[in-house]
Amino acid sequence: MNRRSILALVTFLTAVANAPAAGAATIQTDTRCYQEQQEVVVRGAGFTPLATVNVARDGKVFASAQADANGAFVGKFPTPVMPNEVRERLYRLSAGDMITTAATTYRSTKVFANFKPSSGNPETLAVRFTINGFGLVRRRAPVYLHYVDARGKERRTIRLGTATGVCGRIERTRKRRLFPFRAQRGRWILQFDTRRQYERATSRRRTPWVRKPVRIS
């Protein structure tokens, strides 16, 4: 056997050794990122038929499921509420019976929009906006800010940027005036969402949004 043949054989054997085993167990979640307390759907395959499969998050078992005759299962659970200071978190999810195990990861996020500094004269205040969780439905979603007056009428809409990352965030925008126009006195609503055209957001809307009141006196 010549040197070229030996190298080819070594490469082939290495590839075989590193290849996943046929029928290896797998688990996967139904999306990549969830709002805290949102229901997570996990699907497993390749487990021991009819076995009890224990599901763990970050190493702690919190649920179990029964595999069917094909070694598959489906489970649902809410993702935990995170501490106030945590905006986004990566969780390691694993599942196993007495013979087979599998693992994956998913992220959880808070959905919020804010600006700093948060106090001062709204008519002259310059701030930086922070956005979190606006990529839950669509990757690289554009983020808009709608200025709505006390009568519920949109006065102006500006584009803050693009939400990036797995869950969709803007760490902070460039510094800009909180109100980029001369705003009348009264109660205003700042509505942050991913739609260019303004429509009052309600709980029926699937895409992320935040409404923040600001009063000019």
C-alpha positions in Angstrom: 0.0 0.0 0.0 1.5 3.3 -1.0 1.6 6.5 1.1 -1.3 8.1 -0.7 -3.5 5.1 0.0 -2.5 5.0 3.7 -3.4 8.7 4.1 -6.7 8.1 2.3 -7.5 5.2 4.7 -6.6 7.3 7.8 -8.8 10.1 6.6 -11.7 7.7 6.0 -11.3 6.0 9.4 -11.2 9.4 11.2 -14.4 10.5 9.4 -16.1 7.3 10.4 -15.0 7.6 14.0 -16.3 11.2 14.3 -19.6 10.6 12.5 -22.7 10.5 14.7 -24.1 7.1 15.4 -27.0 6.0 13.2 -30.3 6.5 15.0 -28.7 8.7 17.8 -31.3 10.4 20.0 -32.0 14.1 19.3 -34.1 16.8 21.0 -35.1 20.2 19.6 -37.3 23.2 20.6 -39.8 24.7 18.3 -38.0 28.0 18.1 -34.7 29.6 19.0 -35.7 32.2 21.6 -38.7 32.6 24.0 -40.2 35.4 26.0 -40.0 34.5 29.7 -42.9 32.3 30.8 -43.7 31.5 27.1 -44.5 27.9 26.4 -41.5 25.8 25.1 -42.3 22.8 22.9 -39.6 20.2 22.8 -39.6 17.2 20.5 -37.4 14.1 21.0 -36.6 11.2 18.7 -34.4 8.1 18.8 -35.0 7.2 22.5 -35.8 3.7 23.8 -39.3 2.8 22.7 -41.9 3.2 25.5 -39.3 4.3 28.0 -39.7 7.2 30.5 -37.6 10.1 29.3 -36.5 12.6 32.0 -36.1 16.2 30.9 -33.6 18.5 32.6 -32.8 22.2 32.4 -29.3 23.2 33.3 -28.7 19.8 34.8 -31.9 19.7 37.0 -34.7 17.3 36.1 -38.0 19.1 36.1 -40.3 16.9 33.9 -40.7 13.5 32.3 -42.3 12.2 29.2 -43.3 8.8 27.8 -41.6 7.8 24.5 -43.9 6.2 22.0 -43.3 2.9 20.2 -40.9 4.7 17.8 -38.9 6.3 20.6 -40.3 9.8 20.1 -42.0 12.2 22.5 -43.3 15.8 22.6 -43.3 17.9 25.8 -44.4 21.4 26.7 -43.3 23.6 29.6 -43.1 27.4 30.4 -39.6 28.9 30.4 -38.8 30.5 33.8 -39.1 34.1 34.9 -35.6 35.6 35.0 -34.3 38.0 37.7 -35.0 41.7 37.0 -31.4 42.4 36.2 -31.2 39.6 33.6 -32.3 40.5 30.1 -31.4 37.3 28.2 -30.3 33.8 29.2 -29.1 30.7 27.5 -30.5 27.4 28.9 -29.1 23.9 28.3 -31.8 21.4 27.8 -31.2 17.6 28.1 -33.3 14.5 28.0 -32.5 10.8 28.7 -33.8 7.4 29.5 -31.7 4.6 31.1 -29.9 4.1 27.8 -30.0 7.1 25.6 -29.4 10.9 26.1 -29.5 14.0 24.0 -29.1 17.7 24.5 -29.7 21.1 23.0 -29.9 24.8 24.0 -32.5 27.6 23.8 -32.6 31.2 24.9 -35.1 33.2 26.9 -35.5 37.0 26.9 -37.4 39.9 28.4 -39.3 42.1 26.0 -38.7 45.7 26.9 -37.8 49.1 25.5 -36.2 51.9 27.6 -34.2 55.1 27.4 -31.5 56.7 29.5 -31.4 59.1 31.2 -35.0 58.6 32.3 -35.5 62.0 33.9 -35.2 65.5 32.7 -37.2 67.9 30.6 -38.8 65.8 27.9 -38.8 68.7 25.5 -35.0 69.0 25.5 -33.8 65.6 26.9 -31.2 63.7 24.8 -31.3 59.9 25.4 -30.1 56.6 24.2 -32.7 53.9 23.5 -32.3 50.2 24.5 -34.4 47.5 22.9 -34.7 43.8 24.0 -36.6 40.8 22.7 -37.7 42.3 19.4 -36.4 39.4 17.3 -38.8 36.7 18.7 -40.8 36.5 15.5 -38.4 37.7 12.8 -34.6 37.8 12.7 -33.0 41.3 12.2 -36.3 43.0 12.7 -36.5 46.8 12.2 -37.5 48.7 15.3 -39.7 51.8 15.1 -40.8 54.3 17.7 -44.3 55.9 17.2 -45.2 59.1 19.1 -48.9 59.1 20.0 -50.6 62.1 21.5 -53.3 62.2 24.2 -56.0 61.8 21.5 -54.5 58.6 20.3 -53.2 60.1 17.1 -49.8 59.3 15.8 -47.7 62.4 15.5 -44.5 61.0 14.2 -42.6 57.7 13.6 -38.8 57.2 13.6 -36.7 54.2 12.9 -34.4 53.3 15.8 -32.3 50.6 14.1 -32.2 46.8 13.6 -32.6 44.2 16.4 -29.7 41.8 16.1 -28.7 38.6 17.8 -30.7 35.4 18.5 -33.5 37.2 20.5 -33.3 40.6 18.8 -31.7 43.5 20.7 -30.3 47.0 20.3 -27.8 47.5 23.1 -28.1 51.3 22.8 -28.8 53.7 20.0 -26.8 56.9 19.2 -27.8 59.8 21.4 -30.9 61.6 20.1 -33.6 63.9 21.4 -36.4 62.0 23.2 -38.9 64.1 21.3 -37.5 65.1 17.9 -40.2 67.7 17.4 -42.0 70.4 19.5 -44.5 68.3 21.5 -47.6 69.8 23.1 -48.2 69.5 26.8 -50.0 66.4 28.1 -49.7 62.7 28.2 -47.9 61.0 25.3 -47.4 57.3 24.5 -44.2 56.1 23.0 -45.0 52.8 21.2 -42.0 50.7 20.2 -42.7 47.9 17.7 -41.5 46.3 14.4 -44.1 47.8 12.1 -43.5 51.0 10.1 -47.2 51.9 9.9 -48.7 52.8 13.3 -51.5 50.7 14.7 -52.3 50.7 18.4 -50.7 47.5 19.8 -52.9 45.1 21.8 -52.4 41.6 23.3 -53.6 40.1 20.1 -50.5 41.2 18.2 -47.9 38.4 17.8 -45.0 40.7 17.1 -43.2 42.3 20.1 -44.2 45.8 21.3 -43.8 48.1 24.2 -45.9 51.2 25.1 -44.4 53.7 27.5 -46.2 56.8 28.8 -44.4 60.1 29.0 -45.9 63.3 30.4 -45.0 66.8 29.2 -46.1 69.5 31.7 
